[in-house]
Amino acid sequence: MIWDEVAFQIIHFTSLAFWLLSSQEFFRAFEEKGPKTKKGVSHLKLVLKVGNRVGNTLLTKEKRLRKIS
């Protein structure tokens, strides 16, 4: 089915985009706030946690779509 492949591609590229955005945000926060300040460390942890959670959720959906199709 063509729509299954379209849905898979959308989820795949969305997960890649979230991963890229979270890694860019990570490095930006690292440069701006620095790893040694308490605020900088907590911000970095938050960015990584959210990026990983979104990426994992999208990859799980991607795997489910692969199994269905």
N, C-alpha and C positions, 0 to 999 in steps of 0.2 A: 504494500500500500504506500502510495506516495505521501499521504498525510502523516503516517507514522515516521517516515524518514525526515519530513519537514519538522515535526515536533522534536525528534531526536536532535536535529541540528540546532534548533533554537535553544534547547536546554543545554546542549554541549557548549555553544558559543557564549551563552549567558553565564555558565559556570566559569568559563575561561575569563570572561570579562570581570566577574567578581573577584577571581583570584588575582588578576592583574591590578585591579583597583586597590585591593587590600594590600598587596605587596608595595605598590607605589605609595599608599598612605602610610604604610609602615616605615619606609625609608624617609619620607618627608617628616614624619613625626620624630624619627630618630635624629635627623639633622637639626630640626628646630628646637626640640626640647632636650635632647640629649638623653643618654641612657642612665645617667647618674642621678638625675633629679627624681624625686618620688612621683611627681606629676607625669614626667616623661615615661617612666616605667609603667605606670598604671594605664596611660593612654595606649602605649604599645601593646600591652596585654589585651586591652579591649579591642583594638583593631584586629589583632590576630585571632581572637576568639570569634568575633563576628564574621570575619572573612572565612575562617575554617568552617563555621557552622553553616553559612550560606552555601559554600562550595560543596560540603558534604551532603547537604540536603539535595542540591541540584544533581550531584552525581548519583545519589540513590535513585532519584526519579529517572535519570538517564538509564540506569541499569534495569529498572523495572520496565521501561519502554522497550529496551532491547529484548528482554525475556518475552514480552507480550508479542512483539512482531517477529 
